[in-house]
Amino acid sequence: MRSSIEIAAEYRGNGRTVIQSIRGGHHFAARETGPGVVHLVGTAAGPLGGDDVTIVVRVGPGARLAIRSAGATIVQPGGQVPDSKLRLLLTIGDDAQLDVRCEPTVVCHRAEHEAETVLELAGSGQVQLMEQVLLGRSNEPGGRWVGRTRLTRDGEPELRHTLRSELLVGDGTRVISTLLRSGIEAVPATCGNAVALALAAGGLLVTATGTELLTTQADLLAAADLAYCRTGSAERARR
């Protein structure tokens, strides 16, 4: 089954962001829960095998938008086919900011899920995106997951990144977390099972794996903090 939902935000002056429109649905509904904050709410099971879901977010110039979710997304195999797909198509205008931090995606046993995120930034627009994947529910083997991220600014590529669960799972690993932040200066850093890498065009990509969700998330955020702190230390040392 195919479904899509579109969210558009625009700047109306005096520091005010307005949710201009929310259209579509089926797998997800969207609700404005605060100034410049929208929560995604699951309204149907899945995605299930055979489902193809697209979430489009457009943030106009100068606007500030945060996307959250009301709960985890549970990906299950379908009766006929095991694979499903979810696309995030994110467009951020000049001087706009988008912060996406949703609850984990749980890929159940025998499910095969592909997550594709396409980010198009204009001018000084910035994005922060955190994704968390949990392979399997409690006491069950995990499914298979592929995550692809493409970041472009003013038509120029800044990041092309792909992760595959079968290449990362080992020694009980069942959690994969990533954090992408554009437009900042950073240096490489590590913490636990998390690695932070600076992007050539400016920005930071942090990847963490582990056996427990909260521990992996803590490593992810700590590595990101170290990357920021080290940048500040390097600047102070140069002075």
C-alpha positions in Angstrom: 0.0 0.0 0.0 1.2 3.5 -0.9 0.6 6.5 1.3 2.0 10.0 1.8 1.8 12.9 4.1 3.0 16.5 3.5 3.8 19.1 6.1 4.6 22.7 5.2 5.8 25.5 7.6 6.5 29.2 6.9 7.8 32.2 8.7 5.3 34.9 9.4 7.5 37.5 11.1 8.3 38.4 14.7 10.0 35.0 15.2 6.7 33.2 14.5 6.6 30.0 12.5 3.1 28.9 11.2 2.2 25.4 10.1 0.8 26.3 6.7 -0.6 22.9 5.7 -0.8 19.2 6.6 -2.1 17.0 3.9 -2.5 13.2 3.3 -2.1 10.4 5.8 -3.1 6.8 6.2 0.0 5.3 7.8 0.7 8.5 9.7 -1.2 11.6 10.7 0.4 14.8 11.8 -0.6 17.1 14.7 0.6 20.5 15.6 1.5 20.1 19.3 3.2 23.5 20.0 4.6 26.5 18.3 6.7 25.2 15.4 6.3 21.6 16.6 4.6 18.8 14.8 4.2 15.2 16.0 3.7 12.2 13.7 1.1 9.7 14.9 0.8 6.2 13.6 -2.8 5.6 12.4 -2.3 2.2 10.7 -0.3 -0.9 11.4 3.2 -1.1 10.0 4.6 -0.2 7.6 4.0 -3.8 6.5 5.8 -5.7 3.8 4.7 -4.2 0.4 4.0 -0.8 1.9 5.6 2.4 0.4 5.4 5.5 2.7 6.5 9.0 1.9 6.7 11.9 4.3 7.4 15.3 2.8 8.4 18.3 5.0 8.9 21.8 3.6 10.3 24.5 5.8 10.1 27.9 4.2 12.8 30.6 4.5 13.4 31.8 8.0 11.0 29.2 9.6 11.8 26.9 12.5 10.2 23.5 12.7 10.7 20.5 15.0 9.3 17.0 13.9 8.7 14.4 16.7 6.6 11.2 16.9 4.1 10.0 19.4 5.6 6.5 19.6 7.8 3.9 17.9 7.3 2.7 14.3 6.8 -1.0 14.2 7.9 -2.5 10.8 6.5 -6.0 10.2 6.7 -8.4 7.2 3.6 -8.7 5.0 1.7 -11.8 4.1 3.1 -11.9 0.5 6.3 -9.8 0.6 8.7 -9.0 3.5 10.0 -5.6 2.3 8.7 -2.1 2.9 10.0 1.4 2.3 9.8 4.8 4.0 11.0 8.0 2.4 11.7 11.3 4.2 11.8 14.2 1.7 13.0 17.3 3.6 13.3 20.7 2.0 14.8 23.6 4.1 14.8 27.1 2.9 17.4 29.9 3.4 17.9 30.8 7.1 15.4 28.0 8.1 16.0 25.3 10.6 14.5 21.7 10.8 15.0 19.4 13.8 13.8 15.8 13.3 14.0 13.4 16.3 11.4 10.7 16.2 11.0 7.6 18.3 12.8 4.4 17.2 11.9 2.3 14.2 11.6 -1.4 15.3 12.2 -3.9 12.4 10.6 -7.2 13.4 11.8 -10.7 12.6 11.6 -11.5 8.8 10.8 -7.9 7.9 13.0 -6.1 5.4 12.9 -2.3 5.6 14.5 0.5 3.6 14.6 4.0 4.9 15.6 6.8 2.5 16.2 10.4 3.6 16.7 13.1 1.0 17.6 16.6 2.3 17.7 19.7 0.1 19.0 22.8 1.8 19.1 26.3 0.4 21.4 29.1 1.4 22.0 29.1 5.2 19.3 26.6 6.0 20.2 24.0 8.6 19.0 20.6 9.7 19.5 18.2 12.6 18.3 14.7 12.1 18.5 11.8 14.6 17.4 8.3 13.6 17.2 5.2 15.8 16.7 1.6 14.6 16.0 -1.4 16.8 16.4 -4.8 15.2 13.7 -7.0 16.6 11.3 -6.7 19.5 12.1 -8.1 22.9 13.4 -11.7 22.7 13.1 -12.1 18.9 15.6 -12.0 16.1 15.8 -8.7 14.2 14.8 -8.0 10.6 16.9 -6.4 7.9 17.3 -2.7 7.5 19.0 -0.4 5.0 19.3 3.4 5.6 20.3 5.9 2.9 20.9 9.6 3.4 21.5 12.2 0.8 22.2 15.8 1.8 22.4 18.6 -0.9 22.9 22.3 -0.5 22.1 24.7 -3.3 22.3 21.7 -5.7 25.8 20.7 -4.5 26.1 17.3 -2.7 27.4 17.4 0.9 26.7 13.8 2.0 25.9 10.5 0.5 25.7 7.8 3.2 24.4 4.2 3.4 24.2 1.8 6.3 23.1 -1.9 6.1 22.2 -3.8 9.2 23.8 -7.1 8.0 27.2 -5.3 8.0 26.8 -3.9 11.5 25.2 -6.6 13.5 27.5 -8.7 15.6 28.2 -9.6 19.2 24.5 -9.0 20.0 24.3 -5.6 18.3 20.6 -4.7 17.6 20.6 -0.9 17.9 21.7 1.5 15.1 21.6 5.2 15.8 22.7 8.2 13.7 22.8 11.9 14.2 23.3 14.3 11.3 23.8 18.0 11.9 24.6 20.5 9.1 26.5 23.8 9.0 28.7 23.4 12.1 32.5 23.0 12.6 33.4 19.7 14.2 36.3 17.3 14.5 36.4 13.5 14.7 35.5 12.0 18.1 34.5 8.7 19.7 32.7 7.5 22.8 31.9 3.9 23.5 30.5 2.4 20.2 29.9 5.8 18.7 32.0 7.6 16.0 31.6 11.2 15.0 33.0 12.4 11.7 33.2 15.9 10.4 31.7 16.6 6.9 34.0 18.3 4.4 31.4 21.0 3.6 30.7 21.6 7.3 28.6 19.5 9.6 28.7 16.3 11.6 27.7 12.7 11.2 27.6 10.4 14.2 27.0 6.7 14.0 26.5 4.4 17.0 25.7 0.7 17.5 25.0 -1.3 20.6 22.8 -3.9 22.3 20.7 -1.5 24.4 18.8 1.5 23.1 19.4 4.0 25.9 23.1 3.1 26.2 23.6 3.5 22.4 21.8 6.8 22.4 24.0 8.1 25.3 27.1 7.1 23.3 25.8 8.9 20.3 25.1 12.2 22.1 28.3 12.0 24.0 30.4 11.6 20.8 28.5 14.6 19.3 29.3 16.7 22.4 32.9 15.7 22.3 33.1 16.7 18.6 31.7 20.1 19.4 33.8 20.7 22.5 37.0 19.7 20.7 36.3 22.2 18.0 36.0 24.9 20.7 39.2 23.7 22.3 41.1 23.8 19.0 39.9 27.4 18.3 41.0 28.5 21.8 44.4 26.8 21.3 45.0 28.7 18.0 44.3 32.0 19.7 
